[in-house]
């Protein structure tokens, strides 16, 4: 019997498709939400995380590379202390919380299990991370949250 697992991503702060609490946004404390994952595939040597808003043309909120393979979580407000923060579309490294001009937006957290660390110099952009990951992704998992302003 062959048992297969699939990388799973979740948060104690919000459920799949649920509302991201304002504390993680520009309206609150702006800290990164807690994330947990399980069932990484055999051979995983590192993880990478990219968070984007498809309702704002793919605006990048978080890039984090070279998360150690033994990691299974990013603590609340501590995500940028694990791995190497990349540049978000706000123009700075690390987490940039939801901050839509109005209305409801979706935020897609994608965690990638990698066959080797990326070791990209400097503060990489999401596009450079996605290019560097080609041929190294063993599995990925997504978690989508929503955030609404001006209710």
C-alpha positions as CSV (number, residue, x, y, z in Angstrom):
1,X,0.0,0.0,0.0
2,X,1.4,3.4,-1.0
3,X,0.5,6.3,1.3
4,X,0.8,9.8,-0.2
5,X,0.7,13.0,1.7
6,X,0.1,16.5,0.5
7,X,1.6,19.6,1.9
8,X,-1.1,21.4,4.0
9,X,-1.0,25.1,5.1
10,X,-3.2,26.7,7.8
11,X,-3.4,29.5,10.3
12,X,-4.8,29.8,13.8
13,X,-5.8,33.4,12.9
14,X,-8.2,32.7,10.0
15,X,-9.7,29.8,8.2
16,X,-9.6,29.0,4.5
17,X,-11.6,31.7,2.8
18,X,-12.1,33.5,6.1
19,X,-11.6,37.1,7.2
20,X,-8.0,38.1,8.1
21,X,-8.1,39.9,11.4
22,X,-7.3,43.6,11.1
23,X,-4.3,43.3,13.5
24,X,-2.4,41.8,10.5
25,X,-3.3,44.7,8.2
26,X,-2.3,48.3,7.8
27,X,-5.4,49.2,9.9
28,X,-4.0,47.3,12.9
29,X,-0.6,46.3,14.1
30,X,0.6,45.1,10.7
31,X,2.2,42.0,12.1
32,X,2.5,38.8,10.1
33,X,-0.1,36.2,10.8
34,X,0.8,32.8,12.3
35,X,1.1,30.0,9.8
36,X,1.6,26.2,10.3
37,X,2.2,23.5,7.8
38,X,2.4,19.7,7.7
39,X,3.0,16.8,5.4
40,X,6.1,18.2,3.6
41,X,7.3,15.7,1.0
42,X,10.3,13.6,1.4
43,X,13.4,15.4,0.2
44,X,12.3,18.9,1.3
45,X,15.4,20.9,2.0
46,X,13.8,24.4,2.4
47,X,10.5,26.2,2.0
48,X,9.5,29.5,0.3
49,X,6.4,31.6,0.9
50,X,4.8,34.1,-1.4
51,X,1.6,36.1,-0.6
52,X,-0.2,38.0,-3.2
53,X,-3.5,39.9,-3.8
54,X,-5.1,38.8,-7.1
55,X,-7.7,41.5,-6.7
56,X,-5.0,44.2,-6.9
57,X,-3.2,42.9,-10.0
58,X,-1.2,40.3,-8.1
59,X,0.3,42.8,-5.6
60,X,2.9,41.0,-3.5
61,X,2.6,41.3,0.2
62,X,5.2,38.8,1.4
63,X,8.2,37.0,0.0
64,X,10.2,34.7,2.3
65,X,12.8,32.2,1.1
66,X,15.1,29.6,2.6
67,X,12.8,28.8,5.5
68,X,14.6,25.8,7.1
69,X,13.3,22.4,6.1
70,X,12.7,21.4,9.8
71,X,10.4,24.4,10.3
72,X,6.7,23.7,10.5
73,X,5.4,27.1,11.5
74,X,5.9,30.9,11.4
75,X,4.9,32.5,14.7
76,X,2.7,35.6,14.8
77,X,4.8,38.7,14.0
78,X,7.9,36.5,13.7
79,X,7.8,35.2,10.2
80,X,10.5,37.6,8.9
81,X,12.9,36.2,11.5
82,X,12.8,32.7,9.9
83,X,14.3,32.4,6.5
84,X,15.3,35.3,4.2
85,X,12.7,38.1,3.6
86,X,12.3,39.3,0.1
87,X,10.9,42.6,-1.2
88,X,7.2,43.1,-1.3
89,X,5.3,45.6,-3.6
90,X,5.3,48.2,-0.8
91,X,9.0,48.4,-1.6
92,X,10.4,47.0,1.7
93,X,11.5,43.5,2.8
94,X,9.2,41.2,4.7
95,X,5.5,41.2,5.5
96,X,3.3,44.0,4.3
97,X,-0.2,43.4,5.5
98,X,-3.5,43.9,3.7
99,X,-4.2,47.5,2.9
100,X,-6.7,47.7,0.0
101,X,-8.0,51.1,-1.0
102,X,-11.6,49.8,-0.5
103,X,-13.7,46.7,-0.6
104,X,-12.9,43.1,-0.1
105,X,-9.7,41.6,-1.4
106,X,-8.3,38.1,-1.4
107,X,-4.8,37.2,-0.1
108,X,-3.3,34.0,-1.3
109,X,-0.6,32.5,0.9
110,X,1.4,29.9,-1.1
111,X,4.0,27.8,0.6
112,X,6.5,25.9,-1.6
113,X,8.4,22.8,-0.5
114,X,11.8,22.9,-2.2
115,X,14.4,20.3,-3.1
116,X,17.1,22.8,-2.1
117,X,17.5,26.3,-0.6
118,X,17.4,29.2,-3.1
119,X,20.3,31.2,-1.7
120,X,19.4,34.3,-3.7
121,X,21.6,37.3,-2.8
122,X,20.1,40.5,-1.5
123,X,16.4,41.1,-1.1
124,X,14.8,39.1,-3.8
125,X,11.6,40.1,-5.6
126,X,8.7,37.6,-6.0
127,X,9.5,37.2,-9.7
128,X,13.1,36.4,-9.0
129,X,12.1,33.8,-6.4
130,X,9.5,32.2,-8.7
131,X,12.2,31.9,-11.4
132,X,14.7,30.5,-9.1
133,X,12.2,27.9,-7.8
134,X,11.7,26.4,-11.3
135,X,12.6,22.7,-11.2
136,X,13.0,22.7,-7.4
137,X,9.3,22.7,-6.2
138,X,8.4,19.3,-4.7
139,X,4.9,20.4,-3.6
140,X,2.9,23.6,-2.7
141,X,0.0,24.5,-0.5
142,X,-2.3,27.5,-0.5
143,X,-4.3,29.3,2.1
144,X,-6.6,32.2,1.1
145,X,-7.9,34.9,3.4
146,X,-10.0,38.0,2.8
147,X,-9.7,41.5,4.1
148,X,-12.3,44.2,3.8
149,X,-11.9,48.0,4.4
150,X,-14.5,50.7,4.4
151,X,-17.4,48.6,5.4
